[in-house]
């Protein structure tokens, strides 16, 4: 049993029975609520009003459900708001550090919020965007192109719970979510689980609040194919290889499951490798530049199916595709890239030409095959009216520029 305020506490019902309550404490049993969507406004209001009546009589209140995690704490927020005359967000803040918010089902929290506010359905304002992962390279660029709410990790920790995001969605009247957030380290088995937890929290918020989700995926879902060059349109069956590709595939599957099961509205944009100034990726580009400015030897790889080829897209083109997809209200799945592939050998040659380097370039034989994926961007051209505008030579020149100034 825990006390959230001096007079309002929550607990598992079994703990109340085993420990007992003093005469000045009234028990409010909320086990007859369901711990999911579907509770009626009337029964939720009756639980809150019962607790408030006990408080007015000068008694303390212990609110109990089966485990003391979700229903009891959600009702407690409503009791705090109504008895103390504070807004729902402030009442929710009273729980910070006192309960595990990840245990509170936001479906239950949503009906409590609407009961407290006195409305049956949320107001649908003009479209407002929330961006997760706004501190990353793509997120920073996207924030400059799309007016949006972009909470920091400290404000909305998607690994911890969905309640912070849910509260912010209501406070900011959000209608659309662009999901970019991912674990800082993204190639480990742990990162796969973390990515799914983060996405599920986002999906639950979208489901409960009727938001549209734009999920940013990647070319890696095709990384298991082995050809000289694979042209991938959005209908090509996924065939990932490696943790990151498998993670993206699982995340896409989860999004589609939420559409099928709960009817959420979604878009998936699969983007080829993004590069640009201060991006840091793909790492081989920066490795080549660092060696080129020192005139050091540059080694590239050669697989059994030849030099690896990548569909490199400049950050400005990638961000413009995302902007158009979100602002035009696109629904469905699209692949985005430059529409052409370039070998790592050719990239090394371009960098040497841009920097005036005298570096020698050689190739190292590597066992296995490279995926060599080129995105089919014709649907994106047709549907979004979008086309890539930055040539690779121009984009690489911009990436090289800071190194030349040094």
Secondary structure, 3 states (H helix, E strand, C coil): CEECCCCEEEEEHHHHHHHCCCCCEEEEECCCCCCCCCCCHHHHHHHHHHHHHHHHCCCEEEEEECCCCCHHHHHHHHHHHHHHCCCHHHHHHCCCCCCCHHHCCHHHHHHHHHHHHCCCCCCCCCCCEEEECCCCHHHHHHHCCCCEECCCCCCCCCCCCCHHHHHHHHHHCCCEEEECCCCCCCCCHHHHHHHHHHHHHHHHHHHHHCCEEEEEEEHHHHCCCCCCCEEECCCCCCCCCCHHHHHHHHHHHHHHHHHHHHCCEEEEEEECCEECCCCCCCHHHHHHHHHHCCCCCEEEEEECCECCEECCEEHHHHHHHHHHHHHCCCCEEEEECCCCCEEHHHHHHHHHHHHCCCCCEEEEECCCCCCCEEECCHHHHHHHCCCCCCCHHHHHHHHHHHHHHC
